[in-house]
């Protein structure tokens, strides 16, 4: 079964990339006729930096992935391995990849501006402001959810994950110096960077840094402030480029193990029950709550923020958008597929029975199962090493998402503060300052993570994430209709509306049913703060959600742009 599922996924993704994706690139976007990318026209050495598509792919993928394509599917196996896998494949191919690619291209056509700016241009200021607050709330929840994951990973075991990651960052800074400030070239610099990466694993696995979870929250706060305010080519780009080699190694050995193992799915049944305890241990109906659990691996609004916030400013040529945007999303779907395969097929090699497997936290459920899968198929690779590798893989990608999100958060804080520029220039200068804005963003996100309540944070982040995905999709549909070619509008609009209905109903269910029940368990802990904040954010986002959709419907009228196929 493991072999069959892995091969089906590979075939699906390759076909859709070279057929569906290529058609979008050549017939809808006509990227071969596009002008110079904004990274060249507006190059500033800080945010607008022309970048090799291979380097940018690593940065983009590491930024969009985080722990999302792993955590979500690892939680969703409580419904059985098949429902979550089908959602990953369907969402990835028909929503996620199109969403990521067109959001990236639209931003490039708008000089690298945010998807919020695109929405405002197409739907008016009211929609633009609503979208801006959407993005801010999502960034806060991303930093909170992923900050909690990273702090837990760092505090676990003997501290090997933490020490390896910080050595990894040091290696990335050295790589950045070699790539951008010497004449060694990308090839030699890469080889040195990979050697330093291997050294980080070797040293970090032996010398752990031990500290409490609370202490790690403080370290994470300082890290994301510094990392999100410094130029992208000092840490962000080289670190994420090195991260891509973690990805390649993990996908290579994981994919090979899944394909050659011919392992049956004995640990998890194909389906359990329609209402499984997926969210906070509460019976959760697969529809409409699945998008509150599986983010990123299927589809993710956060990807549009990365695409339009950082990647569009670094894209060297618009034709590279297919490889970076569309390709990274399909790769993420394959990663989520491997998560399902490892748990369903090899979970019993790490846990005594299915009940113990399903009770384990989502991240260890994956890391131990992944280590067991690789070791069984490739016995010359240590199970303990692959388990540690998987843990560092998750943490490295999660921290990448953290500082990228904090960077996006400071952008949006500056944009939301623009009305103050003439009325109160002093206040505007505070919010526009990259260091102060980074501190504000990190304080809100890491502070929310510190209050605890992970069972609330993950579905809250995921729900906000998918809600923004649906709004981005309708924005892109409007962009295609008005600016590109009207005949392609329904290709984007139909899945966008179906997603919007599903996520909106899911968030209403979560806010009305789950949040109040969890208050009883959290009443005696600081986690009650998380519940209050999450509940308020959900209510505000639902209001903004309906305002934005009303503005969309008002503007979705009249004849759109038509571009002849042979023009």
Secondary structure, 3 states (H helix, E strand, C coil): CHHHHHHHHHHHHHHHHHHHHHHHHHHHHCHHHCCCCHHHHCCCCCCCCCECHHHHHHHHHHHHHCCHHHHHHHHHHHHCHHHHHHHHHHHHHHHHHHHHHHHHHHHHHCCCCCHHHHHHHHHCHHHHHHHHHHHHHHHHHHHHHHHHHHHHHHHCCCCHHHHHHHHHHHHHHHHHHHHHHCCCHHHHHHHHHHHHHHHHHHHHCCCCCCCCHHHHHHHHHHHHHHHHHCCCCCCHHHHHHHHHHHHHHHHHHHHHHHHHHCCCCCCCCCCCCCEEEEECCEEEEHHHHHHHCCCCCCCCHHHHHHHHHHHHHHECCHHHHHHHHHHHHHHHHHHHHHHHHHHHHHHHHCCCCHHHHHHCCHHHHHHHHHHHHHHHHCCCCCHHHHHHHHHHHHHHHHHHHHHHHHHHHHHHHHHHCCCHHHHCHHHHHHHHCHHHHHHHHHHHHHHHHHCCCHHHHHHHHHHHHHHHHHHHHHHHHHHHHHHHCHHHHHHHHHHHHHHHHHHHHHHHHHHHHHHHHHHHHHCCCCHHHHHHHHHHHHHHHHHHHHHHHHHHHHHCCCCCCCCCCCC
